[in-house]
Amino acid sequence: MALVMLLVLFLLNSYVVGMQPTQISQQASSPPHPSGEQTPLERDNLSFPWSRFRLPRYIIPLHYHILVHPNLTSLRFTGSVTIQIDVQNNTNWVVLHSKGLQISKATILDKNHAHLSDQVLPCLHNLAHEQIGIFSPRVLSSGEKYFLYIEFEAELAEGFRGFYKSTYKTGSGEIRTLASTHFEPTSARMAFPCFDEPSFKANFSVRIRRSSEYISLSNMPIVKSVEVDDGLLEDQYAASVKMSTYLVAFVICDFKSVTATTSSGVQVSVYADPWKGSQTHYPLEAAVKMLDFFEDYFNIHYPLPKYDLIAIPDFEMGAMENWGLTTYRENSLLFDPHLSSVSDKLWVTMVIGHELAHQWFGNLVTMNWWNDTWLNEGFARYMEYISVEATYPELKVEEHQLRTYFAAVAHDSLNSSRPISSPAENPTQIHEMFDTVSYDKGACILHMLRHFMSEDAFRSGLIRYLRKFSYQNAQNQDLWDSLANICSEEDFISGQHCYSREQAHKNSYILDSQHLDLTAIMNTWTMQKGVPLVIVNRAGPRLMLRQVRFLRTELPSDPLWSTLQQGYLWHIPLTYKTDTSSIIHRHLMTTHTDSVHIGEVVNWVKVNVDMTGYYVVHYEDGGWEEITKLLRENHTALSYKDRTHLIHNAFQLVTAGYLPLNKALDLIGYLHLETHTAPLLQALGYLEALYHMIEKRRDVDLVQNFRMYILQFFRDVIDQQTWSDEGSVSTRRLRSKVLSLACHLNDPSSLDEANLRFKDWLQSNGALKLPTDVAQTVYAVGAQDHHGWASLFHMYRTSSSAAQKDKILFALTNSRNTTKLYSLLDLGLEGEVIRPQDLSTLIYWVAQNPQGHHMAWNFVKKNWSTLVQKFQLGSSTIQEILIGTTGQFSYLEEYNEVKLFFESIREHASQVRSPQFALDNLQKNVRWMQRNLETLKNCLSEKKYS
């Protein structure tokens, strides 16, 4: 009878809360039944009560009390969690997340900490959804608070997710172990049972047990440490602020730290293994400086008393913004003053700025769900540029920011792109949200919006957004409302300084005497995929405008063109300037066709001034000839950003079929006059990328002619370079790129200098300091003979500098010896000498090598199942591997072969976008060759290279 009554209660409750019972595989543990008069509950008679990926909303977590005890010898951990919950509907079930945890006990207590049942509570598992359901024989009443207590254990995870093990090597060669966490986006459930969704914000009180030879770290400061057993200590941490589960973090290690204090009293510490202490001083300086900047910029104090940064030896991503305890890959945090280049310094500074920006965007205010991941990542990417430019202007980060635009357009101009706000339900789909669209396109539309609104209005709106939604979750609309100063009716009536929706038009931005709806404008950028192409031509005193979707794989004459264009329209904040005035003109284009008055006497017009807008521009009817003439006669009439933008757009339009290749090559003919590094790097980068693709084709004469063309084109720039670390940051970045390409193209003088420097370095047993900006190039040249390669490989195994190891690994993959390339790939897969975190980079670099590009792809095919086990299917690592290995294929048979492989792994390929993106990218290469290869040969022939 008791069982029947329980089933009746269950059925009634299922009706009340709208549950959908399903039959799910059960993996519940069976602890001894407690004594008592009640009959033990039968799990076999219960079905899992929830069928959706997202958790039900009728139970809200308020406070977690977490205890974890990792054993770094057995590589297991035990733990318990007590979660205070607020029940909002009558129910017998608590459904939450758990993955890979062995649940040994589950109990529910009332607000007075009295057990609701003297029996073991059934714990059912939905393995496919990574959920557990705990059944209470007594109904949990709506409006009441309870405590859910769970004990669990598990192995420290292999890989980079959840609570996982990492190792490092001491100066004497001893291997030491540490344990660290990485929870974003859906891996907190691997460390403790939890409501693992961003909107379930709660407070967290953490206790960590450890041996005395280790330290522990978590989000908050330690309140006290107590001895709980002989030699076993328990660190008890202060309760956290309200935050999402993915931001919880803890580390157990034997690292050392350096510490400083910000002007507002926040204690900042940088942790690394004890043999890397000298590499922690610059990141400490940068973190303190930029934390001060962000507090001032946002006018909101960082809410925690401390901010830790720690370099984890095994780390898949660049870094993770856990509140108060940010974790980093070593090469994204540590800076070796003797071995790190200026590009390494810029990278470290940008990553630190990115994670600090997250302490406000992402941590203080969190997106409501992963479909708006860009609200976290787009803002952090954009704010990293703003923060570095303000704190380290000498690093010239604004030049690097141009690459964000280029990366976004490259991704977004393929049909397999996605809208910024996209559906994402299961963990695989959620992982895919951490891509170029969320980061780079998100940053681009924020940059466009900032320049459209003005800096002051943009900053004020951001502050309003952060203050209104502090410790809460937000959606796109909340951001637009904050930027437009729109508020709820309740706030409006209470006298808040804002506008109701009904009066929002009074606060709309005014352009050309028109009121503008910010939501309507920005929805065209976040709710549809793609990037617009604005086609410009002159008609007397008017500039005629037309917008279409920019695609690099389809021509207007192709059958699919009209279908792929259907339904696309953007509200484009246009800017333009002419030779008749220094004024930047603005116009909002909201229709497919439009026009603006520019006057009869205008000789040239440049649209998208300084590349502030996220759109490509094509100048019809002789427009490109006008611009080419301007650059040759007076290139400084345009800013360096405009010149860089023109070079980028021209070559993208070649790929898309709008512009002949010879016209793009004519455009860059002015570069012998160019003194700014950004346009030079853009042209150099495009020709280099094209050369890498050409050299993998079966046309020796073409490769030789194109090599000579590039060397002669940049002869003066090559000859101006010195093999040193002298000059500005811009000069040094150009030097690294130019000399690297010159050596790759077998420039005799550059090869001689690199070989000489490598020989001297080798004879000194590595004691001779190579200039950091050219070290990678010197290593790559030196790796071409067996002795040099073997010496570098030994240095790779013994170096304690992540920056140096990266440069050496690149050099090793430049070998023309296929046996050596095979051995590197095998070592990467094995994971001891070359860490698994570097495997995707290793594969990409081998694929760049003409001797290795098919080898790398065959390696991926052969080891596909292993790679998916090592790295989650939707991860950025898998995306990088697929796109990196196929990105320089350009034959139709290669396209067909790749397509055939993806069809053979349809079960995986159908779940993610990256296979289709790789195919689209490959198709773009094939069509480029079909459209432009003969033109390229003719251009080279005219220049007497054939």
Secondary structure, DSSP 8 states (H G I E B T S, - for coil): -HHHHHHHHHHHHHHHHT---B-------------SSS----GGG--BS--SSS--SSEEEEEEEEEEEEETTTTEEEEEEEEEEEE-S-EEEEEEE-SS-EEEEEEEE-TTS-BS-SS---EEEEGGGTEEEEEEEEEE-TT-EEEEEEEEEEE-BSSSSEEEEEEEE-TTS-EEEEEEEE-TTTTGGGTS-B--STT--BEEEEEEEEETT-EEEESS-EEEEEEEETTEEEEEE----SB-GGG--EEEE--EEEEEE-TT--EEEEEE-GGGGGGSHHHHHHHHHHHHHHHHHHT----SSEEEEEEESS-SSSEE--TTEEEEEGGGT---TTT--HHHHHHHHHHHHHHHHHTTBTTTEEESSGGGTHHHHHHHHHHHHHHHHHH-GGG-HHHHHHHHHHHHHHHHTSTT---SS----SHHHHHHTSSHIIIIIHHHHHHHHHHHH-HHHHHHHHHHHHHHTTTEEE-HHHHHHHHTTB--HHHHHTT-SSB-GGGGGGGSEEETTEEE-HHHHHHHHHSS-S-EEEEEEEETTEEEEEEEE--SS--TTSTTHHHHHTT----EEEEEEETTEEEEEEEEE-SSEEEEE--TT---EEESGGG-SS-EEEETTTHHHHHHHHHHHHGGGS-HHHHHHHHHHHHHHHHHTSS-HHHHHHHGGGGGG---HHHHHHHHHHHHHHHHHHTTSS-HHHHHHHHHHHHHHTHHHHHT--SSS-S-HHHHHHHHHHHHHHHHTT-HHHHHHHHHHHHHHHHTTT-S---TTTHHHHHHHHTTSHHHHHHHHHHHHH---HHHHHHHHHHHTT-S-HHHHHHHHHHHHH-SSS-GGGHHHHHHHHHHSTTTHHHHHHHHHHTHHHHHHHS-TTSHHHHHHHHHHHTT--SHHHHHHHHHHHHHTHHHHTT-SHHHHHHHHHHHHHHHHHHHHHHHHHHHHHTT--
